[in-house]
Each structure stands twice: as C-alpha cells, then as structure tokens.
Amino acid sequence: MSEKDQKKALKHLDTIGKLGVDRNNSNLQEMAENALDALPTILKRGTGLMEFLKTHFDIELDEILDNIQSLLNL
C-alpha cells in the first residue's frame, strides 16, 4: 500500500474511532459512513493485507466493515 493510501486509511479509521467515543455527533456519523464507503477501495489496493486477513483469520473486508457498522449503529 502506498504511503498516500496509508495516510488516507488512517484518517478514515481515526474518524470511525472518534465516532465510537462521541456516538451522538451527527457530523461524525456522516463522516464515519463516508469513511466506511472509502476504506474498501483503499484497502483493496493493499492486496497483501487482504490476503493476510483471509489466510490467517478467514475473514473478508466486507465482514469487517459490516461488524464496524453494526457496532456504531450506522
């Protein structure tokens, strides 16, 4: 994954984390939804990460994102 993609992914993950702390913030809810939409594209560029998750944890990106959405009630 390129450095630019890493920075983007970390920014999106930070937004999702902030929503976990401040669940009633409607601005963060919208930003977290956008982050969850953007993350698959960014992470799929880093195919090594996806292969690692699938091989070692038998989990797909969609499952991870679905679980995050459920936890945050998005």
Phi, psi and omega in degrees: 000136181290161179298322179298315179294323178299316180296319179297314181298316179296323178297316179294318179296323177298317178299315179297319178298320178297322178294326177299331180272323185236072187293340183269000182278107184295328177295317179293326179299314180294318180295322179293321177298317177296321179297317179294331176287324184278328186302317181303318180296315181294313184290330179292337175292330177266070187301333179299320179296315181295319178296321178298313180298318181292318183289313188269337183236358181048049181226143179258157180303318180301322178295318179299311182294323177298319179295320178297315180300319179296317180297324182267002181055045179262000000 
